[in-house]
Each structure stands twice: as C-alpha cells, then as structure tokens.
Amino acid sequence: MKLPYAEPYRIKMTEAIRTSTREEREEWIRQARYNLFKLRSEQVFIDLLTDSGTGSMSDRQWGAMMTGDESYAGASSYYRLRETVRRIFGFEYFLPTHQGRAAENVLFTALVKAGDIIPGNSHFDTTKGHIEYRRAVALDCTVDQAADTQLELPFKGNIDCAKLERALEAHPAEKIPFVCLTVTNNTAGGQPVSMENIRQTSLLCRRYGVPLLLDSARFAENAYFIKTREEGYADRSIKEIVREMYSYADLMTISAKKDGVVNMGGFTAMRDKELFDRASVFNIMFEGYVTYGGMSGRDMEALAVGLDENTEFEQLDARIRQVALLGRLLDQYGIPYQRPAGGHAIFVDARRVLPNVPREEFPAQTLGVELYLEAGIRGVEIGAILADRDPETRLNRYPKLELLRLAIPRRTYTDNHIAVIAAACKNIYDRRESIVRGYKITYEAPIMRHFTVELEKL
C-alpha cells in the first residue's frame, strides 16, 4: 500500500481560537461598518484575510531570533541577511525595510515622478497606491485569459508581451522608470508567471532600455509552479529556479512576511550602486539606518533562516497542497473560483457565486460578509473596492474580476479547518439566489480605501 502524504513538520505549540454565534457576528460586523479589516482578531474563527505575517515560524527561526544583534549600525544580523539575499537572489545591494510597502516607498521615491508610466501584470494594492500617489500611471498588461476564471492555464499570471511592447513603443524610456512583474500575480488570483515570460519580459525591457522589477512577495511559490508546470524545470531545485528568475531582473521589492515566513520584514534590492546610494537616503529618512531599515536584528535573523527554509521544495509543497485541497473541495460543491488553484489562496469568483448582486453593490465584499456571518471566516475583497476610484475622474473602477480571496497562512491551520471553509462556502452557494442586495460606501479614504472603508447594507 502506498503511504499517504504527511506534512514535513510536527506541531510544537497551539493557540486557542473560539467559535461565536451568528447573533454575535451580526453585531460585530455591524460595529465594524461591514469592513472585515475592522474586526478584532478574537471575533474571527478562521482568519484568511491575508497570509502576510500570519504564518507559523519554525524552531530554527525562533532560535535565530535569540542571536539578533540590535546594534544601530553595522549589526551582524544585517550582514547575515545580506549574504542570504546575495546567495538566493544574486543582488549585490539591498536595503531592509519593515515590510513590502515600505520597500516600495523607498524605491519609488527614488525612481517614480509625476506623469510616469509603470507597465505591469495587475499591480497589487500598495504598488498601485504608491504609483498613483506620485501621480504616475499603473498600466495593466496582464494576459487577457486571466479574466476568465474557469479557463485552465498553467501560467495565467503572465504579462502580455505584445501589450508591453506597445507600451514601451508608445512612451520614451525616461517616462518608464521600470516594468513591474509580480510573481505570483496576486490580483489575478494568485496565478504564477512562467520562466519563459520572465525571460521575454526581460528581453523587451533591455531592448527598450527600461529596468525590470520583480514584485516578489510570493517568489518561492512562483518558483514551485515553474518546477511543477514548466517544461525543463522538473529536476531543478527551487533555489536554482529562483536564482534564474532573478538573473533576468534589475530590481526587486519584497514583503518578506509572505515567502520569508516572518511576522514583519521586507527589503528592496538592486544591481546598480548609484541607485542604491540614492535609495539609501530615503531608507534613512523613512525607515532607519541602512543596516537595519525598519527591522530589528532578531527579525533579520528570522528572515535569513526563513528565506533559506522556504526555498526548499518540501515546505512549499505542504503549503500549496493545502490550497489545492480547498480547491478540490470547492470543485465537489460546484463553487467557481479562479482556476487553477494558486499558491497562497483560493480566489472565489463572487460574480458567479452571487449573480443577483449588482456590481455597483460590491459582490465580492458582499460574499466576504456572508462568509463571516456564516462561520466566522474572514477573507478579503479583491474587486471594485480594492480597485479604488480613477485618480482623474474619481469614478469607481470596476475590474474584470470580482474575487473573494481566502489566503491560507503557512503552517497555521489543519485540513479540518479547510473542510470547514469549504462547507461554509457551500452553504452560501446553496442560498445564492436569495442574496440580491449588497452594500454602499458611506466613508472612504482618498487612496487605498479598502483598508478603512465604511459600508452600509442595502
């Protein structure tokens, strides 16, 4: 008999979570103005809001934290992390920051100016926010197939090289500070980018004299899909694949809270010394000194270990298997999501699940609230609220995809929790015809509104 699969770790510590009644949840979400971000953590049973900083660190990471050097300048922890970044990604220069959006802030302050164009594959919320805050344009060049959630393609997160070339031809190089390629493509449903697409994007960038930046929050999961889906990579290690991915890039930003498996941390890295010197000024202004940025020494130690551990196949395989399990259960119940299942989350197709809720009433947010009311499960809307208003017309933008992201934290929940998530989704799907109204916005911030938006039930 073939032995069944078992996770490549054992559990040393647990954290109690509590269930609640529907009546309690109805009152809590009302008090939160129907914004899932505003719920208190103890009001949530299974928290799938994000996989950012919410995973379980390993014993090696916790042990490394005890050796953290908290010196303001020249900390040994910085040099250990720098060596890990050089070994894994191949970049000579790097600046630590407290998380990914801080890395974007430091780098984009050095590079982006009003009127610039930044082509990419579905820029995520903070990336687009930092671009538009600087009165530049985030130009989406994702492949059209990503908009069809039921289409099965191995690399649905790819940038469309024809669209990209038209953008590069239409604007002088000085108006395009970089092309931003997100691996994996979160906004399009956690979909990976192929090595061939990274290579072709790099060739286009070099032909037109434009740097290539990899937005790298889930770089290791992207490498996993290259290994398991792309011809010629099955026998390559994750570390070898990562090194090749970044050989085509000039810059990177990363929220290390994802594939670095730490609670806090990030960095930007580059090959150009002159850019490093310019960005260092902003790192000191916004984050801290260049040898710690926004990170403590103990966090840098944990990150150095996390980057090393999470670029091993077994760790990635365990996590991605759990995402795939949720996808298979939803398949059994006929619930549509962005196919194939991604590496960090299942993205439920809210417009298909709630066909009677008008797009102006935010179907993905409506589905998120329903899932919370059903079982105390918190997801996050990846739809019109996140897409924000057009910075010029101030009209709501309605993206092609209205998704509810269910992000699975690393090494945090069991398969029994996954079964509860799927059953709760089924219960909502079974009564989908009765859900005909959504929400209207009563308060919103001028940019990145989804974090603090307040809503009223219609």
KEDRENPA-971374 format. One line per 8 residues: for each residue x negated, y, z of C-alpha. Coordinates in Angstrom, 1 decimal, padded with zeros to 4 digits. Last residue first. Layout:
<atoms>
X,Y,Z | ... .
</atoms>
This chain:
<atoms>
028.7,047.9,001.3 | 026.1,047.3,004.0 | 024.0,050.3,004.8 | 020.3,050.5,004.3 | 017.2,052.0,005.9 | 013.8,051.9,004.1 | 010.6,051.7,006.2 | 008.4,049.2,004.5 .
010.3,049.2,001.2 | 009.7,052.9,000.6 | 006.2,052.6,-000.8 | 006.4,056.3,-001.7 | 008.9,059.2,-001.0 | 010.1,057.4,002.2 | 013.7,056.2,002.1 | 016.9,056.7,004.1 .
020.6,055.7,003.5 | 019.9,053.2,000.7 | 022.9,051.1,-000.4 | 023.6,047.5,000.2 | 025.1,044.3,-001.4 | 028.5,043.3,-002.5 | 029.9,040.1,-004.1 | 028.8,037.2,-001.9 .
031.8,034.8,-002.1 | 030.4,033.2,-005.3 | 027.2,032.3,-003.5 | 028.8,030.0,-001.0 | 026.8,026.9,-001.9 | 023.7,028.9,-002.6 | 023.8,030.3,000.9 | 023.9,026.8,002.5 .
021.3,025.6,000.1 | 018.9,028.4,001.1 | 019.3,027.4,004.8 | 018.6,023.7,003.8 | 015.4,024.7,002.1 | 014.1,026.8,005.0 | 015.0,024.0,007.5 | 013.1,021.4,005.3 .
010.0,023.7,005.3 | 010.2,023.9,009.1 | 010.1,020.1,009.2 | 007.1,020.2,006.9 | 005.2,021.9,009.7 | 004.5,025.7,010.0 | 001.2,027.5,010.7 | -001.7,026.0,008.8 .
-001.6,028.9,006.3 | 001.4,031.2,006.3 | 004.1,030.3,003.7 | 005.5,033.3,001.9 | 009.2,033.2,001.0 | 009.5,035.9,-001.6 | 013.0,037.0,-002.6 | 012.9,037.9,-006.2 .
014.6,040.4,-008.5 | 012.6,040.2,-011.8 | 012.9,042.4,-014.8 | 012.3,045.5,-012.7 | 014.9,048.1,-011.9 | 013.3,051.5,-011.2 | 015.4,053.9,-009.2 | 015.4,057.4,-010.6 .
012.9,060.0,-009.2 | 012.4,061.2,-012.8 | 008.6,061.7,-012.5 | 007.5,059.3,-009.8 | 009.9,056.6,-011.0 | 011.5,055.3,-007.8 | 010.4,052.2,-005.9 | 009.6,048.8,-007.3 .
009.8,047.5,-003.7 | 013.5,048.4,-003.5 | 014.1,047.1,-007.1 | 012.7,043.7,-006.5 | 010.2,041.7,-004.4 | 012.3,041.5,-001.2 | 010.7,039.9,001.8 | 011.4,036.7,003.8 .
012.6,036.3,007.4 | 014.3,033.1,008.5 | 016.7,033.4,011.4 | 018.9,030.7,010.0 | 021.9,032.0,008.1 | 021.7,035.7,009.2 | 018.1,035.8,008.1 | 018.9,034.1,004.8 .
021.8,036.5,004.2 | 019.5,039.5,004.8 | 017.0,038.2,002.3 | 019.7,037.5,-000.3 | 021.0,041.0,000.0 | 017.4,042.4,-000.4 | 017.0,040.3,-003.5 | 020.4,041.4,-004.9 .
019.8,045.2,-004.5 | 023.1,047.0,-004.7 | 022.2,048.7,-008.0 | 021.5,045.3,-009.5 | 025.2,044.4,-008.9 | 025.9,041.4,-006.6 | 028.0,038.8,-008.4 | 025.1,036.7,-009.7 .
023.8,036.0,-006.2 | 021.5,032.9,-006.8 | 020.7,033.8,-010.4 | 020.0,037.5,-009.5 | 018.0,036.4,-006.4 | 015.5,034.2,-008.2 | 013.7,032.7,-005.2 | 010.0,033.4,-005.1 .
008.3,030.4,-003.4 | 005.1,031.4,-001.7 | 001.3,031.1,-001.4 | 000.1,029.0,-004.4 | 002.9,029.3,-006.9 | 005.8,026.9,-007.7 | 006.3,026.6,-011.4 | 008.6,028.3,-011.8 .
010.0,031.4,-010.3 | 013.0,030.2,-008.3 | 016.4,028.7,-009.1 | 018.3,026.6,-006.4 | 019.6,023.3,-007.8 | 019.6,021.6,-004.4 | 017.0,019.0,-005.4 | 014.9,021.7,-007.0 .
015.0,023.7,-003.8 | 013.5,020.6,-002.1 | 010.8,020.3,-004.7 | 009.9,024.0,-004.4 | 009.6,023.7,-000.6 | 007.3,020.8,-001.1 | 005.2,022.7,-003.7 | 004.5,025.4,-001.0 .
003.4,022.7,001.4 | 001.2,021.1,-001.2 | -000.4,024.5,-001.8 | -001.5,024.7,001.9 | -003.0,021.2,002.0 | -004.7,021.6,-001.4 | -006.4,024.8,-000.4 | -008.0,023.3,002.7 .
-009.0,020.2,000.8 | -010.5,022.1,-002.1 | -013.1,024.1,-000.3 | -013.1,027.9,-000.8 | -011.1,028.3,002.3 | -013.9,027.2,004.6 | -016.6,029.6,003.3 | -014.3,032.6,003.1 .
-013.0,031.8,006.6 | -016.5,031.5,008.1 | -017.6,034.9,006.9 | -014.2,036.3,007.9 | -014.5,035.1,011.5 | -017.9,036.7,011.8 | -016.6,040.0,010.3 | -013.7,039.9,012.7 .
-016.1,039.5,015.6 | -018.2,042.4,014.5 | -015.1,044.7,014.4 | -013.8,045.8,011.1 | -012.7,049.1,009.7 | -016.0,049.9,007.9 | -018.6,047.8,009.8 | -022.0,048.3,008.2 .
-020.9,051.3,006.1 | -019.8,053.4,009.1 | -016.1,053.8,009.8 | -012.8,053.5,007.8 | -011.6,056.7,006.2 | -014.5,059.1,006.1 | -017.3,056.6,006.3 | -015.7,054.4,003.6 .
-015.2,057.6,001.6 | -018.9,058.4,001.6 | -019.7,054.8,000.9 | -017.6,055.0,-002.3 | -020.0,057.4,-003.9 | -023.1,055.3,-002.9 | -021.5,052.1,-004.1 | -020.6,053.8,-007.4 .
-024.2,054.7,-007.9 | -025.3,051.2,-006.9 | -023.1,049.5,-009.5 | -022.4,045.8,-009.0 | -019.2,046.1,-006.9 | -017.5,045.0,-003.7 | -014.4,046.2,-001.8 | -013.5,044.8,001.6 .
-010.9,043.3,003.8 | -010.1,042.5,007.4 | -007.5,041.5,010.0 | -005.9,038.3,011.2 | -008.3,036.1,009.2 | -007.7,033.4,006.6 | -010.1,034.8,004.0 | -007.5,033.7,001.4 .
-004.9,036.0,002.9 | -006.0,038.4,005.6 | -009.1,039.1,003.4 | -007.1,041.8,001.6 | -009.5,042.1,-001.3 | -010.9,044.6,-003.8 | -013.2,043.7,-006.6 | -015.4,045.4,-009.1 .
-017.4,044.6,-012.3 | -015.7,041.3,-013.2 | -016.6,038.5,-015.6 | -019.1,036.8,-013.2 | -016.2,037.0,-010.7 | -014.3,034.1,-012.2 | -017.5,032.1,-012.7 | -018.4,032.3,-009.0 .
-014.8,031.4,-008.0 | -014.9,028.3,-010.2 | -018.2,027.2,-008.7 | -016.9,027.7,-005.2 | -013.7,025.7,-006.0 | -015.8,022.8,-007.2 | -015.9,021.9,-010.9 | -014.8,018.4,-012.0 .
-011.3,019.4,-013.0 | -012.5,022.6,-014.7 | -012.7,021.7,-018.4 | -009.0,022.1,-019.2 | -007.0,024.3,-016.9 | -004.4,023.1,-014.5 | -005.9,021.6,-011.4 | -009.2,023.5,-011.3 .
-007.8,026.7,-012.6 | -004.9,026.3,-010.2 | -007.4,026.0,-007.3 | -009.3,029.0,-008.5 | -006.1,031.1,-008.3 | -005.6,029.8,-004.7 | -009.1,030.9,-003.9 | -008.5,034.4,-005.4 .
-005.4,035.1,-003.3 | -006.1,038.6,-002.1 | -008.5,039.3,-005.0 | -007.5,042.3,-007.0 | -010.1,041.8,-009.7 | -011.5,045.0,-011.2 | -012.8,045.2,-014.8 | -014.8,048.2,-015.9 .
-014.0,050.0,-019.2 | -016.4,050.4,-022.1 | -014.0,049.5,-024.8 | -015.7,046.3,-025.9 | -016.6,045.5,-022.3 | -013.0,045.7,-021.2 | -011.9,043.6,-024.1 | -014.5,040.9,-023.2 .
-013.5,041.0,-019.6 | -009.8,040.4,-020.5 | -010.8,037.5,-022.7 | -012.8,035.9,-019.8 | -010.1,036.5,-017.2 | -007.5,035.0,-019.7 | -009.8,032.0,-020.3 | -010.2,031.5,-016.6 .
-006.4,031.3,-016.3 | -004.4,033.7,-014.1 | -002.1,032.2,-011.5 | 001.5,033.0,-010.6 | 002.5,034.2,-007.2 | 005.9,035.2,-008.4 | 005.3,038.0,-011.0 | 004.6,040.5,-008.2 .
001.9,038.3,-006.7 | -000.2,037.7,-009.8 | -002.9,035.4,-008.4 | -005.4,036.9,-009.1 | -004.6,040.5,-009.9 | -006.3,042.0,-012.9 | -006.8,045.8,-012.6 | -008.4,047.5,-015.7 .
-010.7,050.3,-014.7 | -011.2,054.1,-014.7 | -009.0,054.4,-017.8 | -008.9,058.1,-018.8 | -012.7,058.2,-019.5 | -012.3,055.3,-021.8 | -010.1,057.3,-024.2 | -006.5,056.2,-024.4 .
-004.4,054.5,-027.1 | -007.0,051.8,-028.0 | -007.3,050.6,-024.5 | -003.5,050.5,-024.1 | -003.1,048.6,-027.4 | -005.8,046.2,-026.2 | -004.0,045.5,-023.0 | -000.7,044.8,-024.8 .
-002.5,042.3,-027.0 | -004.4,040.8,-024.1 | -001.2,040.1,-022.2 | -002.4,039.7,-018.6 | -001.9,036.3,-017.2 | 000.4,035.5,-014.3 | 002.3,032.7,-016.0 | -000.7,030.5,-016.1 .
000.6,026.9,-016.1 | 003.9,027.6,-017.9 | 007.3,026.3,-017.0 | 010.1,028.7,-018.0 | 012.9,029.0,-015.4 | 011.8,032.4,-014.0 | 011.8,034.1,-017.4 | 010.1,037.4,-016.7 .
006.6,035.9,-016.6 | 007.0,034.9,-020.3 | 006.5,038.6,-021.3 | 002.8,038.4,-020.4 | 001.8,041.1,-017.9 | 000.6,044.5,-019.3 | 002.1,046.8,-016.6 | 000.7,050.3,-016.7 .
000.1,051.9,-013.3 | 000.0,055.6,-014.1 | -002.0,058.3,-012.2 | -000.6,060.9,-009.9 | -003.0,060.1,-007.1 | -000.1,058.8,-005.1 | 000.8,056.8,-008.2 | -002.4,054.8,-008.1 .
-002.4,054.2,-004.3 | 001.2,053.1,-004.5 | 000.7,050.8,-007.4 | -002.1,049.0,-005.5 | 000.0,049.1,-002.3 | 003.0,047.5,-004.0 | 001.4,044.9,-006.3 | 000.2,045.8,-009.8 .
002.1,043.6,-012.4 | -000.8,042.5,-014.6 | -003.0,045.5,-015.2 | -003.5,048.8,-017.0 | -004.7,051.8,-015.0 | -004.1,055.1,-016.8 | -005.5,058.3,-015.4 | -003.5,061.5,-015.4 .
-004.5,062.6,-011.9 | -007.8,061.0,-010.8 | -008.9,057.5,-009.9 | -012.5,056.4,-009.2 | -014.0,057.4,-005.8 | -010.6,057.8,-004.1 | -009.6,054.5,-005.8 | -012.5,052.7,-004.1 .
-011.8,053.9,-000.5 | -008.0,053.7,-000.8 | -008.1,050.3,-002.5 | -010.3,048.9,000.3 | -007.9,050.4,002.8 | -005.0,048.7,001.0 | -006.9,045.4,001.4 | -007.6,045.4,005.1 .
-009.8,046.9,007.8 | -012.6,047.8,005.4 | -016.0,046.3,004.7 | -018.1,047.8,001.9 | -019.9,045.6,-000.6 | -022.9,045.8,-002.9 | -024.7,042.9,-004.7 | -021.6,041.1,-006.0 .
-022.0,037.3,-006.7 | -018.6,036.3,-005.4 | -019.4,033.4,-003.1 | -023.1,033.9,-002.3 | -023.0,037.7,-002.3 | -019.9,037.8,-000.2 | -021.4,035.3,002.3 | -024.6,037.3,002.5 .
-022.7,040.5,003.2 | -020.7,038.7,005.9 | -023.9,037.6,007.7 | -025.3,041.1,007.3 | -022.3,042.7,008.8 | -022.3,040.3,011.7 | -026.0,041.3,012.4 | -024.7,044.8,013.1 .
-026.8,047.5,011.4 | -024.8,050.5,012.8 | -022.1,050.6,015.5 | -023.3,047.4,017.2 | -020.4,045.1,017.9 | -022.3,041.9,017.1 | -019.7,039.0,017.0 | -021.0,035.7,018.4 .
-017.7,034.9,020.2 | -015.9,035.4,016.9 | -017.8,032.5,015.4 | -016.2,030.1,017.8 | -012.7,031.2,016.8 | -013.7,030.8,013.1 | -015.2,027.4,013.7 | -012.0,026.3,015.6 .
-010.0,027.3,012.5 | -007.7,030.3,012.1 | -004.0,029.9,011.9 | -002.3,032.1,009.3 | -000.4,035.3,009.8 | -003.0,037.8,008.6 | -001.2,038.2,005.3 | 001.1,035.2,004.5 .
004.0,037.5,004.5 | 007.7,037.9,005.5 | 008.0,034.1,005.9 | 008.6,034.1,009.6 | 010.6,031.1,010.8 | 012.7,031.9,014.0 | 012.7,035.7,013.9 | 014.0,037.9,016.7 .
010.8,037.4,018.7 | 009.0,039.1,015.8 | 011.0,042.3,016.2 | 013.0,043.2,013.1 | 012.0,046.4,011.3 | 010.4,044.7,008.3 | 013.7,042.9,007.6 | 015.4,046.2,006.8 .
019.1,045.9,007.3 | 019.2,049.1,009.4 | 017.1,047.2,012.0 | 020.0,047.7,014.5 | 022.3,046.0,012.0 | 019.7,043.2,011.6 | 019.6,042.7,015.4 | 023.4,042.7,015.8 .
024.0,040.1,013.1 | 021.1,038.1,014.4 | 022.6,037.9,017.9 | 026.0,036.8,016.6 | 024.3,034.2,014.4 | 022.8,032.7,017.5 | 019.1,032.5,018.2 | 016.3,030.0,018.0 .
013.1,030.5,019.8 | 009.4,030.1,018.9 | 006.7,028.7,021.2 | 003.1,028.8,020.0 | 001.0,025.7,019.6 | -002.7,024.9,020.1 | -005.1,022.2,018.9 | -003.4,020.9,015.7 .
-005.2,018.5,013.5 | -006.8,019.2,010.1 | -007.1,017.7,006.6 | -003.3,017.3,006.3 | -002.1,013.8,005.6 | -001.1,012.2,002.3 | 000.5,008.7,002.3 | -001.7,005.6,002.2 .
-001.3,003.4,-000.9 | 000.0,000.0,000.0 .
</atoms>
